[in-house]
Amino acid sequence: MSRRPIRILGLDPGLQHTGWGLIEHDGFRLRFLAEGVISTTPAEDLPDRLLALHRGLAAVIDLHVPEEAAVENTYVARNPDSALKLGQARGVVVLAPALAGLAVAQYGAMEVKRAVVGNGHAAKDQVQAMVKHLLPGVTFKRADAADALAVAICHAHHRQSRAALARGYQPA
C-alpha cells in the first residue's frame, strides 16, 4: 500500500534569522527537499523587518507548496525588549502559513529534540548530526535551517502517531 507523500515546512522563528526547511514524508521515509534562511538586519525598522519575514515566507510557500507547517516555540529572552521583538517575529512566522491555508502545528524545543534525537536535552550538534542522518545528503547554510528541518521531522513523527491513534489500537 503506497501513501501519497506530504510536504512539511518546518520553521525556526527569529527576527534576525528565520530558518525554514522542507521535507517530504510518505509515512515511512523522510526526504529532504529544500532549506534556507530569511534574514533581516537590526538597522531596519521593526515593521520593515516583520514585513520582510512575511514576504520571504510567502515566497517560500508559493514556490514549494507545502501542505502543512510546523513552528518551534521560542525561548523567552532575558531582555524584555528582545522578547517582545522575538514574539512579534514568531507571530509573523505562525501567521504566514496560516494565511496560505496551511495547518500550523507548534512544538517546544525539548519536544523537537526528543523526536529527532531521543533526548530532550540534546545539544545543537547532536540535533544537526541526526538531521543529517535522517535526511541523507542534506547540507544547511545556517544552524537556523537545521533547526527548521528538525521541527519538520518532529512534525512528521507526531502526525504519524496521531494518525495511528485516530485509527484506534488494534492488537495483532
C-alpha positions as a Markdown table, in Angstrom:
| # | Residue | x | y | z |
|---|---|---|---|---|
| 1 | Met | 0.0 | 0.0 | 0.0 |
| 2 | Ser | 1.6 | 3.3 | -1.1 |
| 3 | Arg | 0.8 | 6.5 | 0.6 |
| 4 | Arg | 0.9 | 9.9 | -1.0 |
| 5 | Pro | 3.8 | 11.9 | 0.3 |
| 6 | Ile | 3.1 | 15.1 | 2.2 |
| 7 | Arg | 5.2 | 18.2 | 2.1 |
| 8 | Ile | 6.0 | 19.6 | 5.5 |
| 9 | Leu | 7.5 | 23.1 | 6.1 |
| 10 | Gly | 9.5 | 23.4 | 9.4 |
| 11 | Leu | 10.1 | 26.9 | 10.7 |
| 12 | Asp | 12.5 | 28.2 | 13.3 |
| 13 | Pro | 11.5 | 31.8 | 14.2 |
| 14 | Gly | 13.9 | 34.6 | 14.7 |
| 15 | Leu | 13.9 | 38.3 | 14.0 |
| 16 | Gln | 17.4 | 38.3 | 12.5 |
| 17 | His | 17.3 | 34.8 | 11.0 |
| 18 | Thr | 14.2 | 32.7 | 10.5 |
| 19 | Gly | 15.2 | 29.2 | 9.3 |
| 20 | Trp | 13.0 | 27.1 | 7.1 |
| 21 | Gly | 13.2 | 23.5 | 5.9 |
| 22 | Leu | 11.0 | 21.5 | 3.6 |
| 23 | Ile | 10.8 | 17.7 | 3.7 |
| 24 | Glu | 8.5 | 15.1 | 2.2 |
| 25 | His | 7.1 | 12.2 | 4.3 |
| 26 | Asp | 5.3 | 9.2 | 2.9 |
| 27 | Gly | 4.5 | 7.6 | 6.2 |
| 28 | Phe | 7.7 | 5.6 | 6.2 |
| 29 | Arg | 10.5 | 7.6 | 4.6 |
| 30 | Leu | 11.7 | 11.2 | 5.0 |
| 31 | Arg | 13.1 | 13.1 | 2.1 |
| 32 | Phe | 14.9 | 16.4 | 2.1 |
| 33 | Leu | 13.6 | 18.9 | -0.5 |
| 34 | Ala | 14.9 | 22.4 | 0.4 |
| 35 | Glu | 16.1 | 24.7 | 3.2 |
| 36 | Gly | 17.0 | 28.3 | 3.7 |
| 37 | Val | 17.0 | 31.3 | 6.0 |
| 38 | Ile | 15.2 | 34.6 | 5.7 |
| 39 | Ser | 17.4 | 37.3 | 7.3 |
| 40 | Thr | 16.8 | 40.9 | 8.4 |
| 41 | Thr | 19.2 | 43.4 | 9.8 |
| 42 | Pro | 19.0 | 45.3 | 13.1 |
| 43 | Ala | 19.5 | 48.6 | 11.1 |
| 44 | Glu | 16.0 | 48.2 | 9.6 |
| 45 | Asp | 12.9 | 49.4 | 11.4 |
| 46 | Leu | 10.9 | 46.7 | 13.1 |
| 47 | Pro | 7.9 | 46.9 | 10.8 |
| 48 | Asp | 10.1 | 46.6 | 7.8 |
| 49 | Arg | 11.8 | 43.5 | 9.3 |
| 50 | Leu | 8.5 | 41.9 | 10.0 |
| 51 | Leu | 7.3 | 42.6 | 6.5 |
| 52 | Ala | 10.5 | 41.1 | 5.1 |
| 53 | Leu | 9.9 | 38.0 | 7.1 |
| 54 | His | 6.3 | 37.7 | 5.9 |
| 55 | Arg | 7.2 | 38.3 | 2.3 |
| 56 | Gly | 10.1 | 35.8 | 2.4 |
| 57 | Leu | 7.9 | 33.1 | 4.0 |
| 58 | Ala | 5.1 | 33.8 | 1.5 |
| 59 | Ala | 7.6 | 33.4 | -1.4 |
| 60 | Val | 8.9 | 30.1 | 0.1 |
| 61 | Ile | 5.3 | 28.8 | 0.5 |
| 62 | Asp | 4.4 | 29.9 | -3.1 |
| 63 | Leu | 7.5 | 28.3 | -4.6 |
| 64 | His | 7.5 | 25.0 | -2.7 |
| 65 | Val | 3.7 | 24.4 | -2.0 |
| 66 | Pro | 3.9 | 22.7 | 1.4 |
| 67 | Glu | 0.8 | 21.0 | 2.8 |
| 68 | Glu | 1.4 | 21.5 | 6.5 |
| 69 | Ala | 3.7 | 23.7 | 8.6 |
| 70 | Ala | 5.3 | 23.3 | 12.0 |
| 71 | Val | 6.8 | 26.1 | 14.1 |
| 72 | Glu | 9.2 | 25.8 | 17.0 |
| 73 | Asn | 8.2 | 27.7 | 20.2 |
| 74 | Thr | 10.7 | 30.3 | 21.0 |
| 75 | Tyr | 12.7 | 30.7 | 24.2 |
| 76 | Val | 12.0 | 33.6 | 26.4 |
| 77 | Ala | 14.8 | 36.1 | 26.2 |
| 78 | Arg | 16.2 | 37.8 | 29.3 |
| 79 | Asn | 15.9 | 41.2 | 27.8 |
| 80 | Pro | 12.1 | 42.2 | 27.7 |
| 81 | Asp | 12.6 | 44.3 | 24.6 |
| 82 | Ser | 14.2 | 41.4 | 22.8 |
| 83 | Ala | 11.5 | 39.1 | 24.0 |
| 84 | Leu | 8.8 | 41.4 | 22.6 |
| 85 | Lys | 10.5 | 41.7 | 19.2 |
| 86 | Leu | 11.0 | 37.9 | 19.0 |
| 87 | Gly | 7.4 | 37.3 | 19.9 |
| 88 | Gln | 6.3 | 39.6 | 17.1 |
| 89 | Ala | 8.6 | 37.8 | 14.6 |
| 90 | Arg | 7.1 | 34.5 | 15.8 |
| 91 | Gly | 3.6 | 35.9 | 15.2 |
| 92 | Val | 4.5 | 36.6 | 11.6 |
| 93 | Val | 6.1 | 33.1 | 11.2 |
| 94 | Val | 2.9 | 31.4 | 12.6 |
| 95 | Leu | 0.6 | 33.7 | 10.6 |
| 96 | Ala | 2.3 | 33.4 | 7.1 |
| 97 | Pro | 1.5 | 29.7 | 6.6 |
| 98 | Ala | -1.9 | 30.1 | 8.3 |
| 99 | Leu | -2.8 | 32.8 | 5.7 |
| 100 | Ala | -1.8 | 30.4 | 3.0 |
| 101 | Gly | -4.3 | 27.9 | 4.3 |
| 102 | Leu | -1.9 | 25.5 | 5.9 |
| 103 | Ala | -2.4 | 23.7 | 9.2 |
| 104 | Val | 0.2 | 25.0 | 11.6 |
| 105 | Ala | 1.5 | 22.8 | 14.4 |
| 106 | Gln | 3.7 | 24.1 | 17.2 |
| 107 | Tyr | 6.4 | 22.2 | 19.2 |
| 108 | Gly | 8.6 | 23.1 | 22.1 |
| 109 | Ala | 12.4 | 22.8 | 21.7 |
| 110 | Met | 12.6 | 19.8 | 24.1 |
| 111 | Glu | 9.8 | 18.1 | 22.1 |
| 112 | Val | 11.7 | 18.6 | 18.8 |
| 113 | Lys | 14.9 | 17.3 | 20.3 |
| 114 | Arg | 13.2 | 14.3 | 21.8 |
| 115 | Ala | 11.6 | 13.4 | 18.5 |
| 116 | Val | 14.8 | 13.8 | 16.4 |
| 117 | Val | 17.5 | 12.6 | 18.9 |
| 118 | Gly | 15.6 | 10.8 | 21.5 |
| 119 | Asn | 16.8 | 13.1 | 24.3 |
| 120 | Gly | 15.0 | 16.4 | 25.1 |
| 121 | His | 18.2 | 17.9 | 26.4 |
| 122 | Ala | 20.4 | 17.1 | 23.3 |
| 123 | Ala | 23.0 | 19.6 | 22.2 |
| 124 | Lys | 22.6 | 21.5 | 18.9 |
| 125 | Asp | 25.4 | 19.5 | 17.3 |
| 126 | Gln | 23.6 | 16.2 | 18.2 |
| 127 | Val | 20.4 | 17.5 | 16.6 |
| 128 | Gln | 22.3 | 18.6 | 13.5 |
| 129 | Ala | 24.0 | 15.2 | 13.2 |
| 130 | Met | 20.6 | 13.3 | 13.5 |
| 131 | Val | 19.1 | 15.6 | 10.9 |
| 132 | Lys | 22.0 | 14.7 | 8.5 |
| 133 | His | 21.5 | 11.0 | 9.3 |
| 134 | Leu | 17.7 | 11.1 | 8.8 |
| 135 | Leu | 18.0 | 13.2 | 5.6 |
| 136 | Pro | 20.9 | 11.8 | 3.7 |
| 137 | Gly | 22.7 | 14.4 | 1.5 |
| 138 | Val | 21.3 | 17.4 | 3.3 |
| 139 | Thr | 23.6 | 20.4 | 3.9 |
| 140 | Phe | 22.5 | 23.6 | 5.6 |
| 141 | Lys | 23.8 | 27.0 | 5.3 |
| 142 | Arg | 23.0 | 28.0 | 8.9 |
| 143 | Ala | 22.0 | 26.3 | 12.1 |
| 144 | Asp | 18.6 | 28.0 | 11.8 |
| 145 | Ala | 17.8 | 25.9 | 8.7 |
| 146 | Ala | 18.9 | 22.7 | 10.5 |
| 147 | Asp | 16.7 | 23.6 | 13.4 |
| 148 | Ala | 13.8 | 24.1 | 11.0 |
| 149 | Leu | 14.4 | 20.7 | 9.4 |
| 150 | Ala | 14.3 | 19.2 | 12.9 |
| 151 | Val | 10.9 | 20.8 | 13.5 |
| 152 | Ala | 9.6 | 19.4 | 10.2 |
| 153 | Ile | 10.9 | 15.9 | 11.2 |
| 154 | Cys | 9.3 | 16.2 | 14.6 |
| 155 | His | 6.0 | 17.0 | 12.9 |
| 156 | Ala | 6.3 | 14.1 | 10.6 |
| 157 | His | 6.7 | 11.7 | 13.5 |
| 158 | His | 3.9 | 13.3 | 15.5 |
| 159 | Arg | 1.4 | 13.4 | 12.7 |
| 160 | Gln | 2.1 | 9.7 | 12.0 |
| 161 | Ser | 1.5 | 8.9 | 15.7 |
| 162 | Arg | -1.7 | 11.0 | 15.7 |
| 163 | Ala | -3.0 | 9.1 | 12.6 |
| 164 | Ala | -2.3 | 5.7 | 14.3 |
| 165 | Leu | -4.2 | 6.8 | 17.4 |
| 166 | Ala | -7.1 | 8.1 | 15.3 |
| 167 | Arg | -7.4 | 4.7 | 13.7 |
| 168 | Gly | -7.5 | 3.1 | 17.2 |
| 169 | Tyr | -5.5 | 0.4 | 18.8 |
| 170 | Gln | -5.9 | -2.9 | 17.0 |
| 171 | Pro | -4.0 | -5.8 | 18.7 |
| 172 | Ala | -2.4 | -8.4 | 16.4 |
